[in-house]
Amino acid sequence: MSHGTAKPESSRYPLHKEGFRSEYRKLLGYTKQKFRLSEPDAEDIVMKLAEESCKHEFTDVEEVRRFFWSRIISRGIDFLRAQGRVAELVKAAGVAAACEPDKQGEDPAASVPDRLYALEVLTRLPDRDREYAAMILSGLPPEELAEQLGIKPGAERVRRHRLTEKIKNIATETREAQR
């Protein structure tokens, strides 16, 4: 479903309208690139986010912008999960990780084997754990992640710890199998 460049037109939400207009193209481009989506799919996510923003009260345009950017990643993840395309999200995170140097001035190619190994380990996780790992890799802070998952921050820390242990075990098994 394509929405073109339509923007919310209600005068009832002037801050929403201004914030959405200023961020629409950036949100659309980010969503297309980050989640490797077609323009109509990215537009659908951004427009649903705009609709969601109308349920909230904001005091200024900057607050509207923060709202959009704090939720765009989880909306993209939800979209991919609903479409059964979580593997694409993990792959996108792996590609992004393989292209960014760890340290300033370091050659990104130097760490590609380690990052590809990490991606291999991630692909061996069950779907639910892979989705959660993708949310962590997307950069959401733990508090926001807990909110998105509908759990308490302490439960999120426990879940993160358990996932870390699973990844360590899979990594150990994979390394031993490669010897």
N, C-alpha and C positions, 0 to 999 in steps of 0.2 A: 504494500500500500504506500504509494508515494504522496508526500505532502508538499512537494515542491519546496519553496522557501517561505511557506505560510508561517505567520507568527501569530501568537495570541493577540487578538485585537480589542479585547475588552477594556473599556476605560475604568472599570472597577479595579483593575490590577495594574496601575501605572508603573510601579516598581518592577513587577514581574515582566511587563512588556519591555521596559527599558533594559533590564538585565538580560532578558532572553535575546533581544535584538543585538546587543553588544557581544554576546557569546555564541550565538547560533552557529556561525560558520566555523569557529574554532572547535566547538563541541562536535559538530558533524565531521570535520576532518579528523579530529582525534579518534572518534569512534570508528570511522572507516579504517584508519591506519592501525590502531591498537588491536582491534578485533578482526581485522581483515574482512570487513563486511562490504556488501554492495551499498550504493547510495540509498536505495529505498529502505533497506534494513537499518542503516544508520539513522536515517530520517525518522523512522518509526520509533527507535529508541529515544532520540532527542525530543520528539514531539510528546511521547508519553511522559518524559521527564518534565516537560513544560506543563502538561496537565497536572502532574503531581504537585508542582510548585504552587498551583492555585489553591491548594488545600492548606497552605501555610501563610502566616502573616510575616512580613518583613519590614524592618525599619529603614533600610537603605538599599541601594542597588548593589553595593559590595556584598551585602548579606545574601542577596539573590544569587550572585555569581558564585559565592562560596557553596551555596546549596547545590547548584548545578554540578560544580566540579567535585564535590564530595560524594555525589551519588552516581556519576556517569559510569564509573568502573563497575559498581555492583549491578547496574542496569544492563550493561554489556554482558556481564557474566550470567545474569539471569536469562538473557536472550539466548546466549549460546547453550546454556543448560536446557532450556525449553526446546531448543531445536536439536538436542542431542549432539552438539558440536563442541563439547568440552575439549576434545583432543586438539581442535584448532586453537583454542585459547592457550593450552599448554605449549603447543608448537610456537605460537606467536611470542609467548613469554621467553621461550628458549632462544628464538632468533634474536629477540631484543637483547637478551643477556649475552649472547655470543658476539654481539657487535659493539658492546660498550666496554671500554677498558676499565680495569679495577682501579687503577691509579692514574693520576694526571700524567700524561706523556707516555704511558705504557702502550705498547703495540697490542691492539685488541686481538690479533691473531694468536698471540702467545698463549692466551688462556682458553682458546676455542676447544681443545681436546677435553679439558676439565669441565667446561660448560656443557659440551655435548654428552659427556658421561653423566652429568647431573640431570640432563634432559632424559637420558635413557632410564635413569633411576626413577624419575617422576612418572614416566609412562608405564612403569610396572606397578604403580599404586592403584588401588581400587578407584572407581570413578568418583565416589564421594570424597575420598582423600585428595584426589587430583583436583577436584573443584575447589576444595579448601586451600590447597597449595597454590592454585592459580590466584585465589583471592589474596593470599599473603604476598605472592609475587607482584600483584598489581600495585602494591604500595599502600594499601589501606592500613592506617594505624590500628593497633589491637583493640582500642576502645570502639572505633567505628566498625571494625570487623565483628565484634561481639554484638553491636547494635544491629548490623545487617543480618546476622544469623539469628537474632532474637534470643540471645543467651547472655548470661552475666559475664563480666570481664574475667572473673576467676575461672569460670568454665571454659572460656576461650583460651586462657593460658594453659589449662590442663589439656585441652584438645590440641593446642599447638605443640606442647611437650610430647604428647603421644605420637603426633605426626612426625616430629623430629626423630623419635626413637624408631619408628617404622622405616623412615628414610635411611637412617644409619644401618639398620639391619639389612635392608635391601642392598645398600651400597656395599656392605661387607660381603654379602653373598655374591654380588656381581663381580667384585674384585677377585674373590677367591675362584670363581668360575673362569675368569680370564687367565689365571695363572697356568 
